[in-house]
């Protein structure tokens, strides 16, 4: 297994910056029609959708790039046990799945609230609440993100062992 290919893990601030930048870029390309309230609703729900898509895809990608320890060969399992706190590692990877689920839930809840809102001020308030809650989730999992980055650095030092089949010598009986 080659652990060199595991990409760096971004921290919460980097993830937020990337998500909001992509949302701004997406909205700059969007052309809207309709009355002012409809435009605001469309803009805010689109922004929340893009933020959710970017964050969920990045978090999922990080969790999938790390190996599942139980599927590794015995050499790497022992190496993991010596160099990395396995329960903390598993908890960190699981926290990414939890965060992805929560972000998706908030996206649905707040898009629904925005679509039902009848005032621009209320729409902006719901958007700000959504951004705050998503940021709070990322802040909450930041220690796990940092730990996964530390694990990645440790795993990059692991040797690349190729599994090859070997032939074991057997004693052949000479014909009598």
Secondary structure, 3 states (H helix, E strand, C coil): CCHHHCCCCCCHHHHHHHHHHHHHHHHHHCCCCCCHHHHHHHHHHHHHHHHHHHHHHHHHHHHHHCCCHHHCCHHHHHHHHHHCCHHHHHHHHHHHHHHHHHHHHHHHHHHHHHHHCCCHHHHHHHHHHHHHHHHHHHHHHHHHHHHHHHHHHHHCCCCCCCCCCCCCCCCCCCCC
